[in-house]
Amino acid sequence: MRVDQLVPAFHRGDAIGDEAWELRRFFRAEGCESEIYCLSRDRGLENDSRLFESFPRPSASDVTILHYALPSPLSAALAGLPSRKALIYHNITPASFFEGVNPEFARVARLGREELASLAPAVDVSLADSEYNRLELEALGFRDTHVFPLFVDFARYDRPENALLRDLYRDDRTNILFVGRIAPNKRIEHLVKTVFYYKKYISPLVRLMVVGKTNTFPAYFATVSRMADEFYLKPEEVLFFGHIPDDEMYALYRASDVFLSLSEHEGFCLPLVESMIFDLPVVALAAAAVPYTLGGAGLLLREFRPDRTAETVHQAAKDPALRVQLIESGRRELDRLKRFPREEFLRERIPGLGRKK
């Protein structure tokens, strides 16, 4: 029996790539033949994946899984296969966030949503990495929908952080951290407004640290950078680190007082889980998948207002009893995520697993 995965782009260290890697390990341990087929891949992954052009046609007893996060020729190919077909949905940001910012991204997002809907009749099992994503699939008419939480390699976070960077930012300032690419749906401008209010009305000792790619939407990045200048926020008060190595990112998690997400659209939001791993209290806008990922952890905001957001951040940073409560609730949520029976879940929903062992 073959259980193959189709991934449009296979990246090292990427959440989807890590998930595909872990699933292949499991399928092979179950006695199945299993490969990852992709349209493109990072250099150095040639021995860990195969190009889709070499994908051998499966039989009716095989299983083919498509990781869906953007439109690609893999969608039409999947629909025409004789194998049992499964979808793992990682979400597509609505086009409305990109209108007027990047027309090409808006076009791809619209196409991605249309292409996703076209797959509903062809897919036998539909998995989503959050309840928010599952509800989207259900609304589009997908059958047999289930939540299959995103794979998190917890061992990865046991590696040491960059101690020099951690100590550099452990000072008298309240450090507010956000991790995610600089994109319109992330509402980086709302983070800047929150820091402005915090500095003006609560304490001048504040620092916003944003970790994530800055070159995906250069015009948007220029806009939020200019906003920080217009609000008279100094360079040491709003820091854009870009994409950085893991040890440096871990250092910033360790040095921070609060993780703040004002994003209006997330399909899962791995940085929320990372914050809980590092015992960092979370304040987040209750939008899209965020409440599902946080579960009973974190402080949720029902709407964005700079004053209330800044005051909530201050409480999470400075109230010792509240910090203990938030850290403990984060640990409970992590424990729940770790206890999810991933292997049993897959054995129940993919027929034939374990029979060849």
GIJOJO-V898789 format. One record per residue. N is the residue number from 1. PHI is phi in degrees with one decimal (none if undefined). BURIAL is + if it has 16 or more other C-alpha atoms within 10 Angstrom, else -. Layout:
<<N PHI BURIAL> <N PHI BURIAL>>
This chain:
<<1 none +> <2 -104.0 +> <3 -127.8 +> <4 -106.4 +> <5 -117.6 +> <6 -109.7 +> <7 -132.0 +> <8 -53.2 +> <9 -132.1 +> <10 -102.6 +> <11 -117.1 +> <12 -77.9 -> <13 80.4 -> <14 -80.9 -> <15 -59.8 +> <16 -69.9 +> <17 -61.5 +> <18 -63.6 +> <19 -63.4 +> <20 -62.4 +> <21 -60.5 +> <22 -66.6 -> <23 -65.0 +> <24 -62.0 +> <25 -57.5 -> <26 -66.0 +> <27 -60.8 +> <28 -67.0 +> <29 -64.5 -> <30 -82.5 +> <31 92.4 +> <32 -95.9 +> <33 -75.9 -> <34 -153.3 +> <35 -135.1 +> <36 -107.0 +> <37 -110.9 +> <38 -141.7 +> <39 -87.3 +> <40 -148.8 +> <41 -156.9 +> <42 -68.4 -> <43 -61.8 -> <44 100.4 -> <45 -102.2 -> <46 -62.5 -> <47 -84.2 -> <48 -108.9 -> <49 -155.8 +> <50 -129.1 +> <51 -72.5 +> <52 -62.0 +> <53 -62.2 -> <54 -99.9 -> <55 -65.3 -> <56 -79.4 -> <57 -61.6 -> <58 -79.9 +> <59 -98.0 -> <60 -65.6 -> <61 -88.2 -> <62 -87.0 +> <63 -125.7 +> <64 -123.5 +> <65 -115.0 +> <66 -106.4 +> <67 -85.0 +> <68 -112.4 +> <69 -144.0 +> <70 -162.8 +> <71 -69.0 +> <72 -166.1 +> <73 -61.8 -> <74 -65.2 +> <75 -64.7 +> <76 -64.6 -> <77 -63.7 -> <78 -60.5 +> <79 -58.9 +> <80 -94.2 -> <81 -83.9 +> <82 -83.0 -> <83 -74.7 +> <84 -71.1 +> <85 -114.2 +> <86 -127.9 +> <87 -121.2 +> <88 -114.8 +> <89 -97.8 +> <90 -107.3 +> <91 84.1 +> <92 -129.3 +> <93 -67.5 +> <94 -56.7 +> <95 -61.5 +> <96 -57.8 -> <97 -71.2 +> <98 -105.1 +> <99 -60.7 -> <100 80.1 -> <101 -110.2 +> <102 -150.4 +> <103 -57.0 -> <104 -68.2 -> <105 -61.9 +> <106 -63.1 +> <107 -62.9 -> <108 -65.0 +> <109 -64.8 +> <110 -63.2 +> <111 -61.9 -> <112 -62.4 +> <113 -66.8 +> <114 -65.4 -> <115 -65.9 +> <116 -60.0 +> <117 -59.7 -> <118 -68.3 +> <119 -83.4 +> <120 -54.2 +> <121 -69.6 -> <122 -91.7 +> <123 -92.4 +> <124 -86.9 +> <125 -127.6 +> <126 -120.5 +> <127 -112.9 +> <128 -134.7 +> <129 -84.7 +> <130 -153.9 +> <131 -63.2 +> <132 -58.6 +> <133 -67.9 +> <134 -62.7 +> <135 -63.5 +> <136 -63.1 +> <137 -62.2 +> <138 -61.0 -> <139 -65.5 -> <140 -86.9 +> <141 94.2 -> <142 -69.6 +> <143 -94.5 +> <144 49.3 -> <145 -89.5 +> <146 -146.6 +> <147 -88.1 +> <148 -127.0 +> <149 -53.5 +> <150 -56.0 +> <151 -65.9 +> <152 -120.2 +> <153 -84.0 -> <154 -63.9 -> <155 -62.5 -> <156 -59.3 -> <157 -87.6 -> <158 -82.1 -> <159 -71.6 -> <160 -68.4 -> <161 -87.7 +> <162 -75.0 +> <163 -65.0 -> <164 -63.8 -> <165 -67.7 +> <166 -57.8 +> <167 -69.4 -> <168 -59.7 -> <169 -101.0 +> <170 -88.5 -> <171 -135.3 -> <172 -82.3 -> <173 -79.9 +> <174 -82.5 +> <175 -92.3 +> <176 -107.5 +> <177 -109.9 +> <178 -136.4 +> <179 -121.8 +> <180 159.3 +> <181 -63.6 +> <182 -78.0 +> <183 -138.4 +> <184 -57.3 +> <185 -68.0 +> <186 -78.1 +> <187 54.4 +> <188 -61.8 +> <189 -62.1 +> <190 -71.8 +> <191 -63.4 +> <192 -62.3 +> <193 -62.8 +> <194 -63.9 +> <195 -66.4 +> <196 -59.5 +> <197 -62.8 +> <198 -58.3 +> <199 -64.0 +> <200 -77.4 -> <201 -115.0 -> <202 -115.1 -> <203 -162.4 -> <204 -73.8 -> <205 -90.8 -> <206 -141.8 +> <207 -148.4 +> <208 -99.8 +> <209 -121.1 +> <210 -115.1 +> <211 -112.3 +> <212 157.3 +> <213 -57.7 +> <214 -104.2 +> <215 -99.7 -> <216 -70.7 -> <217 -126.6 +> <218 -59.3 -> <219 -66.4 -> <220 -66.2 +> <221 -61.0 +> <222 -62.8 -> <223 -64.7 -> <224 -71.1 +> <225 -66.0 +> <226 -65.3 -> <227 -60.7 -> <228 -59.6 +> <229 -66.1 -> <230 -66.3 -> <231 -88.2 -> <232 58.3 -> <233 -87.3 +> <234 -77.4 -> <235 -55.3 -> <236 -78.9 -> <237 -99.9 +> <238 -134.6 +> <239 -115.6 -> <240 -107.1 +> <241 -87.9 -> <242 71.6 -> <243 -84.7 +> <244 -126.9 -> <245 -62.2 -> <246 -57.0 +> <247 -63.9 +> <248 -75.5 +> <249 -63.7 +> <250 -61.4 +> <251 -61.6 +> <252 -71.5 +> <253 -59.7 +> <254 -67.3 +> <255 -84.9 +> <256 -86.8 +> <257 -99.8 +> <258 -149.5 +> <259 -97.7 +> <260 -119.9 +> <261 -119.8 +> <262 -114.5 +> <263 -62.1 +> <264 -98.0 +> <265 -151.8 +> <266 -140.1 +> <267 -84.4 +> <268 -149.2 +> <269 79.3 +> <270 -57.5 +> <271 -57.1 +> <272 -65.0 +> <273 -66.8 +> <274 -61.0 +> <275 -60.3 +> <276 -65.6 +> <277 -61.2 +> <278 -93.3 +> <279 54.7 +> <280 -103.3 +> <281 -58.0 +> <282 -115.4 +> <283 -120.6 +> <284 -148.2 +> <285 -69.5 +> <286 -80.2 +> <287 -121.6 +> <288 51.6 +> <289 -82.9 +> <290 -55.1 +> <291 -61.3 +> <292 -70.1 +> <293 -70.3 +> <294 -73.3 +> <295 60.0 -> <296 -92.8 -> <297 -101.3 +> <298 80.7 +> <299 -108.4 +> <300 -97.6 +> <301 -101.7 +> <302 -80.3 -> <303 -153.2 -> <304 -93.5 -> <305 -137.3 -> <306 -55.0 +> <307 -67.3 +> <308 -67.2 -> <309 -64.9 +> <310 -62.3 +> <311 -67.3 +> <312 -67.5 +> <313 -60.4 +> <314 -62.1 +> <315 -61.9 -> <316 -64.0 +> <317 -83.3 +> <318 -115.2 -> <319 -89.6 -> <320 -58.3 -> <321 -65.0 -> <322 -65.9 -> <323 -61.4 +> <324 -60.7 -> <325 -61.2 -> <326 -67.9 +> <327 -65.8 +> <328 -65.6 +> <329 -67.3 +> <330 -64.7 +> <331 -65.9 +> <332 -64.2 +> <333 -67.6 +> <334 -61.7 +> <335 -61.8 -> <336 -62.7 -> <337 -64.8 +> <338 -65.7 -> <339 -84.2 -> <340 -61.2 -> <341 -78.9 -> <342 -58.1 +> <343 -69.3 -> <344 -63.2 -> <345 -57.4 -> <346 -68.5 -> <347 -62.6 -> <348 -71.9 -> <349 -108.2 -> <350 -118.1 -> <351 -65.5 -> <352 96.9 +> <353 -65.0 +> <354 85.8 -> <355 -75.3 -> <356 -100.1 -> <357 -74.8 ->>
